[in-house]
Amino acid sequence: MCIDGQRRRKGFTLLEIMIVILIIVAILGIAWPNWMKARESARTQTCLSNLRQVSTAKEHFAMENKKTTGEPVTMADLVPEFVKEEPTCPSGGEYDPKPVGQKPTCTIASHKLP
């Protein structure tokens, strides 16, 4: 009991709760853009890995079928014999295997093989 005879209430005041919420919002405001950047970076790396897989499958297809530079290749030529299943871009792009001798592409501009 307090000196003046009133009971002291337990718990948090509204001001304390608002300060905690403000701190959480500030932390989220800093972390959210970094999380989104990391997420898109992971998607880009997955897409590049898929493009490498398509490129390798296309090379194997060309060697096995005696295809020369410039001859067209479709995903139907590669799936399922050279690639177990058709890969999909995690960002929603579409893959084009391109003719023999060219690098496969994704419709998302930032997803390019070096």
Backbone as CSV, one residue per row, in Angstrom:
resi,resn,N_x,N_y,N_z,CA_x,CA_y,CA_z,C_x,C_y,C_z
1,MET,0.836,-1.186,0.000,0.000,0.000,0.000,0.875,1.241,0.000
2,CYS,0.339,2.249,-0.641,1.045,3.522,-0.710,0.852,4.296,0.577
3,ILE,1.617,5.328,0.745,1.578,6.131,1.962,0.221,6.779,2.154
4,ASP,-0.413,7.231,1.096,-1.692,7.933,1.241,-2.880,6.984,1.351
5,GLY,-2.632,5.691,1.416,-3.697,4.731,1.641,-4.324,4.188,0.368
6,GLN,-3.948,4.690,-0.807,-4.516,4.173,-2.049,-3.668,3.021,-2.559
7,ARG,-4.345,2.093,-3.184,-3.617,0.946,-3.763,-2.971,1.378,-5.076
8,ARG,-1.780,0.902,-5.283,-1.079,1.199,-6.526,-1.535,0.190,-7.577
9,ARG,-1.882,0.665,-8.774,-2.356,-0.214,-9.831,-1.169,-0.845,-10.542
10,LYS,-1.367,-2.107,-10.919,-0.332,-2.818,-11.658,-0.650,-2.725,-13.146
11,GLY,0.391,-2.767,-13.994,0.182,-2.731,-15.440,0.908,-1.554,-16.057
12,PHE,0.667,-1.399,-17.349,1.345,-0.348,-18.105,0.392,0.810,-18.355
13,THR,0.945,1.994,-18.437,0.126,3.150,-18.778,-0.015,3.218,-20.296
14,LEU,-0.962,3.982,-20.758,-1.180,4.149,-22.188,0.064,4.746,-22.843
15,LEU,0.708,5.650,-22.186,1.919,6.277,-22.735,3.032,5.243,-22.924
16,GLU,3.215,4.374,-21.964,4.243,3.335,-22.084,3.943,2.388,-23.251
17,ILE,2.708,2.017,-23.409,2.318,1.125,-24.515,2.551,1.823,-25.852
18,MET,2.197,3.103,-25.941,2.385,3.852,-27.188,3.862,3.992,-27.531
19,ILE,4.717,4.167,-26.542,6.161,4.264,-26.788,6.693,2.934,-27.325
20,VAL,6.258,1.838,-26.744,6.688,0.520,-27.216,6.229,0.301,-28.661
21,ILE,4.997,0.655,-28.968,4.492,0.511,-30.336,5.283,1.383,-31.293
22,LEU,5.601,2.603,-30.890,6.394,3.507,-31.723,7.780,2.921,-32.014
23,ILE,8.400,2.315,-31.039,9.714,1.689,-31.229,9.596,0.517,-32.208
24,ILE,8.567,-0.301,-32.059,8.376,-1.443,-32.961,8.159,-0.960,-34.392
25,VAL,7.356,0.076,-34.578,7.113,0.620,-35.916,8.407,1.167,-36.520
26,ALA,9.218,1.831,-35.713,10.488,2.366,-36.212,11.413,1.233,-36.652
27,ILE,11.484,0.174,-35.883,12.327,-0.976,-36.247,11.817,-1.613,-37.535
28,LEU,10.500,-1.785,-37.664,9.928,-2.343,-38.888,10.198,-1.433,-40.083
29,GLY,10.142,-0.135,-39.868,10.408,0.812,-40.948,11.826,0.698,-41.472
30,ILE,12.748,0.352,-40.614,14.145,0.168,-41.024,14.336,-1.214,-41.646
31,ALA,13.737,-2.231,-41.074,13.972,-3.613,-41.511,13.214,-3.982,-42.790
32,TRP,12.026,-3.439,-42.999,11.190,-3.846,-44.126,11.879,-3.680,-45.484
33,PRO,12.450,-2.528,-45.813,13.106,-2.396,-47.126,14.262,-3.381,-47.311
34,ASN,15.019,-3.627,-46.257,16.117,-4.591,-46.352,15.598,-6.002,-46.584
35,TRP,14.493,-6.343,-45.948,13.905,-7.661,-46.136,13.402,-7.814,-47.564
36,MET,12.759,-6.779,-48.093,12.256,-6.837,-49.473,13.412,-6.940,-50.472
37,LYS,14.500,-6.231,-50.212,15.665,-6.287,-51.092,16.277,-7.698,-51.073
38,ALA,16.392,-8.288,-49.899,16.942,-9.644,-49.774,16.033,-10.654,-50.471
39,ARG,14.744,-10.449,-50.362,13.782,-11.359,-51.002,13.925,-11.306,-52.520
40,GLU,14.015,-10.103,-53.089,14.148,-9.980,-54.543,15.504,-10.496,-55.011
41,SER,16.528,-10.300,-54.201,17.854,-10.819,-54.541,17.825,-12.348,-54.602
42,ALA,17.139,-12.975,-53.670,17.017,-14.443,-53.678,16.249,-14.914,-54.912
43,ARG,15.209,-14.182,-55.285,14.446,-14.551,-56.480,15.315,-14.433,-57.732
44,THR,16.113,-13.373,-57.804,16.998,-13.174,-58.954,18.017,-14.305,-59.048
45,GLN,18.605,-14.685,-57.920,19.588,-15.767,-57.923,18.966,-17.100,-58.337
46,THR,17.737,-17.344,-57.903,17.038,-18.567,-58.297,16.776,-18.566,-59.796
47,CYS,16.376,-17.423,-60.332,16.121,-17.315,-61.770,17.409,-17.559,-62.552
48,LEU,18.521,-16.967,-62.115,19.792,-17.167,-62.808,20.215,-18.634,-62.769
49,SER,19.962,-19.293,-61.659,20.262,-20.721,-61.552,19.417,-21.513,-62.547
50,ASN,18.138,-21.155,-62.664,17.265,-21.816,-63.637,17.756,-21.585,-65.064
51,LEU,18.203,-20.360,-65.360,18.706,-20.062,-66.700,19.971,-20.874,-67.007
52,ARG,20.839,-21.055,-66.009,22.030,-21.892,-66.204,21.621,-23.335,-66.494
53,GLN,20.604,-23.812,-65.785,20.107,-25.172,-65.994,19.558,-25.330,-67.420
54,VAL,18.804,-24.345,-67.888,18.271,-24.389,-69.247,19.413,-24.345,-70.255
55,SER,20.422,-23.528,-70.000,21.574,-23.419,-70.902,22.319,-24.748,-71.018
56,THR,22.551,-25.392,-69.894,23.233,-26.686,-69.895,22.401,-27.735,-70.620
57,ALA,21.100,-27.764,-70.349,20.218,-28.722,-71.018,20.213,-28.475,-72.527
58,LYS,20.226,-27.211,-72.913,20.230,-26.883,-74.344,21.515,-27.351,-75.013
59,GLU,22.652,-27.206,-74.331,23.928,-27.682,-74.876,23.901,-29.202,-75.060
60,HIS,23.385,-29.906,-74.059,23.291,-31.368,-74.161,22.354,-31.770,-75.305
61,PHE,21.223,-31.085,-75.425,20.276,-31.354,-76.498,20.949,-31.135,-77.856
62,ALA,21.681,-30.037,-77.993,22.329,-29.709,-79.266,23.386,-30.755,-79.631
63,MET,24.170,-31.179,-78.639,25.193,-32.191,-78.930,24.559,-33.523,-79.316
64,GLU,23.561,-33.938,-78.561,22.936,-35.237,-78.800,22.183,-35.277,-80.126
65,ASN,21.639,-34.140,-80.547,20.849,-34.099,-81.777,21.589,-33.441,-82.939
66,LYS,22.889,-33.234,-82.757,23.746,-32.670,-83.804,23.194,-31.358,-84.361
67,LYS,22.810,-30.484,-83.453,22.301,-29.166,-83.835,23.479,-28.199,-83.931
68,THR,23.398,-27.261,-84.862,24.470,-26.280,-85.035,24.008,-24.916,-84.568
69,THR,24.950,-24.004,-84.457,24.666,-22.653,-83.984,23.558,-22.015,-84.822
70,GLY,22.602,-21.440,-84.122,21.505,-20.750,-84.785,20.240,-21.576,-84.968
71,GLU,20.332,-22.880,-84.775,19.127,-23.708,-84.921,18.218,-23.495,-83.709
72,PRO,16.910,-23.414,-83.949,15.991,-23.117,-82.847,15.852,-24.265,-81.852
73,VAL,15.604,-23.883,-80.614,15.362,-24.841,-79.528,14.146,-24.343,-78.757
74,THR,13.254,-25.241,-78.396,12.094,-24.883,-77.575,12.185,-25.617,-76.245
75,MET,11.393,-25.169,-75.304,11.369,-25.851,-74.007,10.845,-27.274,-74.174
76,ALA,9.977,-27.497,-75.146,9.451,-28.846,-75.399,10.574,-29.793,-75.829
77,ASP,11.620,-29.252,-76.462,12.775,-30.079,-76.844,13.570,-30.521,-75.614
78,LEU,13.535,-29.716,-74.570,14.376,-29.959,-73.394,13.678,-30.742,-72.288
79,VAL,12.350,-30.591,-72.175,11.592,-31.216,-71.086,10.923,-32.473,-71.614
80,PRO,10.937,-33.579,-70.986,11.562,-33.957,-69.726,12.902,-34.666,-69.902
81,GLU,13.389,-34.778,-71.134,14.600,-35.567,-71.348,15.860,-34.902,-70.790
82,PHE,15.981,-33.608,-70.955,17.201,-32.923,-70.528,17.006,-32.086,-69.268
83,VAL,15.765,-31.728,-68.973,15.389,-31.033,-67.734,14.171,-31.768,-67.209
84,LYS,14.217,-32.161,-65.936,13.139,-32.981,-65.376,11.772,-32.324,-65.561
85,GLU,11.673,-31.038,-65.228,10.434,-30.299,-65.436,10.779,-28.871,-65.811
86,GLU,9.881,-28.213,-66.497,10.150,-26.857,-66.965,10.308,-25.913,-65.773
87,PRO,11.448,-25.222,-65.687,11.648,-24.309,-64.562,10.771,-23.069,-64.704
88,THR,10.421,-22.473,-63.580,9.631,-21.245,-63.584,10.370,-20.157,-62.825
89,CYS,10.256,-18.950,-63.320,10.889,-17.804,-62.666,10.099,-17.458,-61.405
90,PRO,10.764,-17.333,-60.255,10.047,-17.030,-59.013,9.428,-15.631,-59.004
91,SER,9.868,-14.757,-59.903,9.310,-13.406,-59.981,8.208,-13.312,-61.025
92,GLY,7.877,-14.422,-61.678,6.781,-14.439,-62.628,7.183,-14.269,-64.080
93,GLY,8.476,-14.252,-64.364,8.932,-14.118,-65.750,8.779,-15.413,-66.523
94,GLU,8.969,-15.323,-67.825,8.901,-16.488,-68.706,10.279,-16.728,-69.315
95,TYR,10.649,-17.989,-69.485,11.946,-18.331,-70.048,11.846,-18.585,-71.550
96,ASP,12.865,-18.121,-72.276,13.005,-18.391,-73.702,14.371,-19.042,-73.883
97,PRO,14.426,-20.315,-74.306,15.729,-20.975,-74.402,16.632,-20.401,-75.493
98,LYS,16.075,-19.700,-76.473,16.825,-19.101,-77.592,17.471,-20.187,-78.457
99,PRO,17.902,-19.826,-79.659,18.564,-20.801,-80.548,19.919,-21.262,-79.991
100,VAL,20.416,-22.344,-80.541,21.719,-22.889,-80.142,22.780,-21.796,-80.315
101,GLY,23.627,-21.651,-79.324,24.701,-20.662,-79.373,24.355,-19.351,-78.685
102,GLN,23.097,-19.164,-78.290,22.678,-17.957,-77.579,22.281,-18.323,-76.145
103,LYS,22.440,-17.358,-75.255,22.067,-17.593,-73.857,20.551,-17.528,-73.709
104,PRO,19.983,-18.421,-72.886,18.542,-18.335,-72.622,18.236,-17.038,-71.872
105,THR,16.997,-16.567,-71.996,16.617,-15.308,-71.357,15.349,-15.469,-70.529
106,CYS,15.142,-14.484,-69.658,13.927,-14.365,-68.861,13.286,-13.045,-69.275
107,THR,11.959,-12.975,-69.225,11.275,-11.746,-69.621,11.483,-10.611,-68.629
108,ILE,11.998,-10.896,-67.450,12.299,-9.833,-66.481,13.710,-9.310,-66.796
109,ALA,13.776,-8.029,-67.075,15.014,-7.418,-67.604,16.217,-7.602,-66.692
110,SER,16.037,-7.566,-65.395,17.177,-7.669,-64.474,17.684,-9.102,-64.318
111,HIS,16.980,-10.077,-64.874,17.379,-11.475,-64.776,18.116,-11.881,-66.060
112,LYS,19.416,-11.648,-66.093,20.236,-11.962,-67.265,21.459,-12.736,-66.860
113,LEU,21.793,-13.741,-67.665,23.051,-14.475,-67.432,24.219,-13.587,-67.819
114,PRO,25.290,-13.648,-67.058,26.466,-12.830,-67.403,27.154,-13.326,-68.657
